[in-house]
Amino acid sequence: MISRRAFLLGSTLPLVIGLRPGFAQEVCASQDHIVLLADYVIANRSKLPKLQNRRHGTVSAYLKIMYQQLAAEQIAALVEPLANAKVDRAHELLMTWRISTNGLEETLTSAAPEGQKDFLMISGGGFSPLRAATRSGEIAFFFDKLAALPEESRRGLEKGAALSVIDVDDESKKALGAEALTRKLYVLAASLAATQDDANAWPVFLAAMQDLGRAESLTTMLHWLPALKGKPALPRPAPADAEGKMVRALIHETTIAAARIPERDYLGTYLNQTGDFAGAGRAAAAIIDLTRDGGTIDMETAWLVIYESLVESSGNRAEMDRKLKNIPVTGVRFGGDNVREVLDHMLAIEALKTHAANGGASRPPELEGASADFKPQYKAWQDAAAVIAAGGDLASLKSSGQKLSIAANLLFASGRHEELAKFLTSTVPNSDSIRLAELFAEALDRHCNSYLAFPAEAVLMPGAPMFRFEPRA
């Protein structure tokens, strides 16, 4: 059923994941809707129990900052309370903004000891502060800080710093790599070389190393990194047999495909869990084909094409459904606790969105490809689509978290974004409405200025988008 590829690409708005040059402030139709949803989250998150309210607010704050171009005092007033309340990732956002605004040295000098420690621990600081530091223009200060750490404990930081700027041009990476080499930050320099577009960057790096043993170790450690740019793996000694060579090639191809999928990927996890190289290879080839020559797809298209490729390869849909139920998924706007459930919801959305968009003028198609467990639930989706198509009162769709999610997904997919924003923000605040408001603010951003989109995000930071600010002049 891979003919679904043409159907999906013809019926789904492609998602542009390329970064906008200079973060140009373009006006899009959804800008006000994004801010409305973000404001709703920020204003109401504290009404939830403490463990729940700490999960929401940081992404909304970032989107509000970017779309409203808030002044420094407004940003501080918005983000500092979130950080003090220990909201997830709020400290990361605050430190990133401060580094970008005040510079790295001033930010770390004025930070409390625990703040400096957070910055120097990738698990605490995240990609965002590392990117701000690497883009700060204070490279000597930053790289000296890294070089002062024990070599064994800084490898994650070095690689994280390189990957946080995977989108920058080769000349910038060459300059950063040269500075890293002078301080013997070999993992950082190697990672920057491995993620350049220039195929000659790696041989040039090896020539500069003049340490064959270390060079071999780095090649083994980082062999997969060029996949993030769609490039061949770093050259390593050949595997022992033809099967090993095939396995290596398929793993690398799967990583290339995953890097071209926005938001989240499940193909890599599926391959790791099942060892199904034939199915994963077929699915990866389909994604690479769809994204050839800079073509872009959205998450839904990618997930459904991968699923049909896996089913075609196995010839057993029920067995494939069982395997995908074992892959957990959390925090996606479609709903569902595992890959199979998410796919069911995607299929329902795809089947009903045109019906919801055109006032019910077209008859919704039968639901194809859904799991046996989902088919009884489809009526709730049909009922919601009928209400939306008729322009009826949506109040009844706020009576449960499930109905709220169904309605929000259909409004979004049918292009009724103003109604979506009003629908969610007019709901009495609860854990479902606040969670969905933040998720759909992010989804709308991906159809607007794409501040939260980033190359290879499904591999590097699934479910945890990077916060980026222009570095100070």
C-alpha positions in Angstrom: 0.0 0.0 0.0 3.0 2.3 -0.5 0.8 4.2 -3.0 -0.3 5.9 0.2 2.9 8.0 -0.3 1.4 9.9 -3.2 -1.9 10.3 -1.4 -0.4 11.6 1.7 2.0 14.0 0.0 -1.0 15.3 -2.0 -3.2 15.8 1.0 -0.9 16.9 3.8 0.8 20.3 4.0 4.5 19.6 3.9 6.4 20.8 7.0 9.4 23.0 6.2 12.1 22.2 8.7 14.8 24.4 7.4 15.8 27.3 9.7 14.8 30.7 8.5 17.8 32.9 7.8 18.4 35.2 10.7 15.1 34.2 12.3 13.4 36.7 10.1 10.2 38.0 11.7 7.6 37.0 9.1 4.0 37.5 9.7 1.9 34.3 9.4 -1.8 33.7 9.8 -1.3 31.6 13.0 0.9 34.1 14.9 -1.9 35.4 17.0 -3.3 32.0 17.6 0.1 30.8 18.9 0.3 33.7 21.4 -3.3 33.1 22.5 -2.5 29.4 23.3 0.8 30.3 25.0 -0.9 32.9 27.2 -3.6 30.4 28.2 -0.9 28.0 29.3 1.1 30.6 31.2 -1.9 32.1 32.9 -3.5 28.8 34.0 -0.7 26.3 34.6 -0.4 27.2 38.3 -4.0 26.0 38.8 -2.9 22.4 38.3 -1.4 20.3 41.1 2.3 21.0 41.6 3.6 17.9 39.8 1.4 18.7 36.8 1.9 22.4 36.6 5.7 21.9 36.5 5.3 20.2 33.2 4.0 23.1 31.3 4.9 26.7 30.6 8.5 26.8 29.3 7.7 26.1 25.6 4.8 28.6 25.8 7.0 31.2 27.3 9.6 30.8 24.5 7.0 31.0 21.8 5.6 34.2 23.4 9.0 35.7 23.6 9.8 35.0 19.9 6.4 35.9 18.4 5.9 39.1 20.4 9.6 40.1 20.4 9.5 40.9 24.1 11.9 43.3 25.7 14.5 42.2 28.1 12.6 43.2 31.2 9.5 41.4 29.9 11.4 38.2 29.3 12.9 38.2 32.8 9.5 38.8 34.3 8.1 36.0 32.3 10.8 33.3 32.7 12.3 33.9 36.1 9.0 32.9 38.0 8.9 29.7 35.9 12.5 28.9 36.8 11.9 29.7 40.5 8.9 27.3 40.4 11.2 24.6 39.0 9.1 24.3 35.8 10.6 21.7 33.5 13.3 23.3 31.3 12.6 26.8 32.6 16.1 27.1 34.0 17.5 26.0 30.6 15.5 28.7 28.8 16.5 31.4 31.3 20.3 30.6 31.1 20.1 30.3 27.3 18.5 33.8 27.0 21.0 35.3 29.5 24.0 33.9 27.6 22.6 35.2 24.3 21.9 38.6 25.8 24.6 39.2 28.3 27.4 37.0 27.0 28.7 33.7 28.4 31.4 35.0 30.8 29.1 37.6 32.4 26.3 35.0 32.8 28.5 32.4 34.4 30.3 34.9 36.6 27.0 36.2 38.0 25.4 32.8 38.3 25.2 30.9 41.6 27.5 27.9 41.9 24.7 25.5 41.1 23.9 27.5 37.9 27.5 27.1 36.7 27.4 23.4 37.5 24.2 23.0 35.5 25.7 24.7 32.5 28.7 22.4 32.6 26.5 19.2 32.8 24.8 18.3 29.6 22.1 16.5 31.4 21.3 19.6 33.5 21.9 22.3 30.9 20.6 20.7 27.7 21.5 21.6 24.2 20.1 25.2 24.3 22.8 26.7 26.6 25.5 24.9 24.8 24.4 26.4 21.5 24.2 29.8 23.0 27.7 29.4 24.4 29.1 28.1 21.1 27.4 31.0 19.2 28.3 33.6 21.8 31.5 34.8 20.2 33.4 34.0 23.5 34.9 30.9 22.1 38.2 31.2 23.9 36.5 31.6 27.3 34.1 28.7 26.6 36.6 26.3 25.1 39.0 27.0 28.0 36.2 26.1 30.4 35.7 22.8 28.6 39.4 22.0 28.4 39.8 22.5 32.1 37.4 19.6 32.8 38.7 16.0 33.0 38.8 14.5 29.5 36.6 11.5 30.3 33.8 13.6 31.8 33.6 16.3 29.1 33.0 14.1 26.0 29.3 14.4 26.2 29.6 18.2 26.5 32.0 18.4 23.5 29.8 16.3 21.3 26.7 18.2 22.5 28.3 21.6 21.7 29.1 20.4 18.1 25.6 19.0 17.5 23.9 22.1 18.9 25.3 24.0 15.9 24.8 21.2 13.3 22.8 23.8 11.2 25.6 26.4 10.9 27.7 26.7 7.7 30.9 24.8 7.1 33.2 27.8 7.4 31.9 28.5 11.0 32.4 24.8 11.9 36.0 24.9 10.5 36.8 28.0 12.6 35.3 26.4 15.7 37.1 23.1 15.0 40.5 24.9 14.7 39.9 26.6 18.1 38.9 23.2 19.6 42.0 21.5 18.3 44.4 24.0 19.8 42.9 23.1 23.2 42.9 19.3 22.6 39.1 19.2 22.5 39.3 16.3 20.1 35.7 15.1 20.4 34.4 18.6 19.7 36.7 19.2 16.7 36.0 15.7 15.3 32.2 16.1 15.7 32.3 19.5 13.9 34.3 17.9 11.0 32.0 14.9 10.8 28.9 17.1 10.4 30.1 19.3 7.7 28.7 19.2 4.2 32.2 19.1 2.7 33.2 15.4 2.1 36.8 16.5 2.5 36.4 17.9 6.0 37.1 14.5 7.7 40.4 13.8 5.9 41.5 17.3 6.6 40.7 16.8 10.3 42.6 13.5 10.4 45.6 15.2 8.8 45.6 17.9 11.5 45.4 15.3 14.3 48.7 13.6 13.7 47.8 10.9 16.2 46.7 7.7 14.4 45.5 5.9 17.5 43.3 8.8 18.7 42.0 9.3 15.2 41.0 5.7 14.9 39.2 5.9 18.2 37.3 9.0 17.2 36.3 7.5 13.9 34.8 4.5 15.7 33.0 6.7 18.2 31.6 9.1 15.7 31.2 7.0 12.6 27.4 7.6 12.5 27.4 11.4 12.8 27.5 12.2 9.0 24.1 10.4 8.8 22.6 13.5 10.5 23.5 15.4 7.3 22.6 12.6 4.9 26.2 11.7 4.3 28.1 8.3 4.2 29.5 7.0 7.5 33.1 7.7 8.5 35.5 5.2 7.0 36.2 2.3 9.3 37.9 -1.1 8.9 35.6 -3.4 6.9 33.4 -5.8 8.8 34.2 -9.5 8.9 31.7 -10.6 6.3 29.1 -9.5 3.8 26.3 -9.7 6.4 28.1 -7.3 8.7 28.6 -4.9 5.9 24.9 -5.0 5.0 23.9 -4.5 8.7 26.2 -1.4 9.0 24.8 0.1 5.8 21.1 -0.4 6.8 21.7 1.0 10.3 23.3 4.1 8.7 20.5 4.4 6.2 17.9 4.2 8.9 19.6 7.0 10.9 19.6 9.2 7.7 15.9 8.6 7.4 15.2 9.3 11.1 17.2 12.5 10.8 14.8 13.7 8.1 11.7 13.2 10.1 10.5 16.2 12.2 9.6 16.0 15.9 9.7 12.2 16.6 10.8 9.0 15.0 10.1 5.4 15.8 11.9 3.6 13.0 15.3 3.5 14.9 13.6 2.2 18.1 11.8 -0.4 16.0 15.0 -1.6 14.4 16.7 -1.8 17.8 13.9 -3.8 19.3 13.2 -6.2 16.5 16.4 -6.5 14.4 14.1 -6.4 11.3 16.7 -5.0 8.9 14.6 -5.8 5.8 11.6 -3.9 7.0 13.6 -1.0 8.4 15.6 -0.8 5.2 12.5 -0.6 3.1 10.9 2.1 5.3 14.2 4.1 5.4 14.4 4.0 1.6 10.9 5.3 1.3 11.6 8.2 3.6 14.9 9.0 1.9 13.1 8.9 -1.5 10.4 11.3 -0.3 13.0 13.8 1.1 15.4 13.6 -1.8 16.8 17.0 -3.0 15.7 18.9 0.0 12.1 17.7 0.0 10.4 17.9 3.4 7.6 16.0 5.1 5.6 16.3 8.3 5.6 13.8 11.1 2.3 12.2 10.2 3.3 11.5 6.6 6.6 10.0 7.8 5.0 7.8 10.4 2.3 6.4 8.1 4.7 5.8 5.2 7.0 3.9 7.6 4.1 1.9 8.9 2.9 0.8 5.5 6.5 0.0 4.5 6.9 -2.3 7.5 3.6 -4.0 6.9 4.5 -4.6 3.2 7.8 -6.1 4.2 6.4 -8.4 6.9 3.2 -9.3 5.1 1.5 -9.6 8.5 -0.3 -6.5 9.8 -1.4 -8.1 13.0 2.1 -9.1 14.0 3.4 -5.6 13.1 0.7 -4.0 15.2 1.8 -6.2 18.2 5.4 -5.1 17.8 4.5 -1.4 17.6 2.3 -1.6 20.7 5.5 -2.4 22.6 7.1 0.9 21.6 6.0 3.6 24.1 5.3 7.2 23.1 4.5 10.1 25.4 3.7 13.8 24.9 2.6 13.9 21.2 -0.4 15.9 20.2 -2.1 13.0 18.5 -2.7 11.1 21.7 -1.8 7.5 22.4 0.6 5.7 24.7 2.4 3.7 22.1 3.3 3.9 18.4 0.4 1.7 17.3 -2.1 3.9 19.1 -0.6 7.1 17.7 -0.8 5.6 14.2 -4.5 4.8 14.7 -5.2 8.5 15.6 -3.2 9.7 12.6 -5.2 7.5 10.3 -8.5 8.8 11.8 -7.3 12.4 11.4 -6.3 11.7 7.8 -9.6 10.1 7.0 -11.8 12.8 8.5 -9.9 16.1 8.1 -11.3 16.9 4.6 -14.8 16.2 5.8 -14.3 18.5 8.8 -12.8 21.2 6.6 -15.5 21.5 3.9 -18.6 21.6 6.0 -19.4 17.9 5.4 -19.7 18.3 1.7 -17.7 15.1 1.1 -18.3 11.8 2.6 -15.6 10.6 5.0 -13.8 7.6 3.7 -13.8 4.3 5.5 -11.0 3.9 8.0 -8.2 1.8 6.5 -5.2 0.3 8.2 -6.4 0.9 11.8 -5.8 -1.8 14.4 -8.6 -4.0 15.6 -8.6 -2.4 19.0 -9.2 1.1 17.6 -12.1 0.4 15.2 -14.8 0.6 18.0 -13.3 4.0 19.0 -13.7 5.5 15.5 -17.3 6.5 16.1 -16.2 9.1 18.6 -14.0 10.6 15.9 -16.8 10.5 13.3 -19.2 12.2 15.7 -16.7 15.0 16.5 -16.0 15.5 12.7 -19.7 15.8 12.1 -20.1 18.5 14.7 -17.2 20.4 13.4 -18.3 20.0 9.8 -21.8 21.3 10.6 -20.4 24.3 12.5 -22.2 23.1 15.6 -21.6 23.9 19.2 -18.3 22.5 20.3 -19.1 22.6 24.0 -20.0 18.9 24.0 -16.5 18.1 22.8 -15.0 19.6 26.0 -16.6 17.0 28.3 -13.6 14.6 28.4 -9.9 14.7 27.7 -10.4 12.2 24.8 -13.1 14.4 23.1 -11.0 17.5 23.6 -8.0 15.8 22.0 -10.1 14.5 19.0 -11.6 17.9 18.3 -8.3 19.7 18.6 -6.6 17.4 16.2 -9.4 17.6 13.6 -9.5 21.4 13.9 -5.8 21.6 13.4 -5.6 19.1 10.5 -8.5 20.7 8.7 -6.8 24.2 8.8 -9.3 25.7 11.2 -6.6 27.2 13.4 -8.5 30.2 14.7 -11.3 27.9 15.9 -8.7 25.6 17.4 -7.2 28.4 19.5 -10.6 29.7 20.6 -11.8 26.1 21.4 -8.9 25.2 23.7 -8.6 28.6 25.4 -12.3 28.8 26.2 -12.1 25.5 28.0 -12.2 25.6 31.8 -8.5 25.1 32.5 -7.6 21.5 33.3 -4.6 19.2 32.8 -5.8 18.1 29.3 -6.6 21.6 28.0 -3.4 23.1 29.2 -1.3 20.2 27.8 -3.0 20.4 24.4 -2.8 24.2 24.3 1.0 24.0 24.6 1.3 21.1 22.2 -0.8 22.8 19.5 1.1 26.1 20.0 4.2 24.2 19.1 2.4 22.5 16.2 1.3 25.9 14.8 4.8 27.3 15.2 5.9 24.5 12.8 3.5 26.0 10.2 4.7 29.5 11.0 8.2 30.7 11.8 9.4 27.2 12.9 11.3 28.5 15.9 11.1 25.0 17.5 12.1 23.0 14.5 15.7 21.9 14.2 17.7 19.6 11.8 17.8 16.0 12.9 15.7 16.8 15.9 14.0 13.4 15.9 17.4 11.8 16.5 19.1 14.5 18.7 16.3 15.8 20.9 12.9 14.1 20.4 10.2 15.8 22.4 12.6 18.4 23.8 13.0 21.2 21.2 15.9 23.6 21.4 15.5 27.2 22.5 17.5 29.6 20.2 18.1 33.3 20.4 20.2 35.5 18.1 23.6 36.0 19.7 24.4 39.5 20.8 26.1 41.7 18.2 
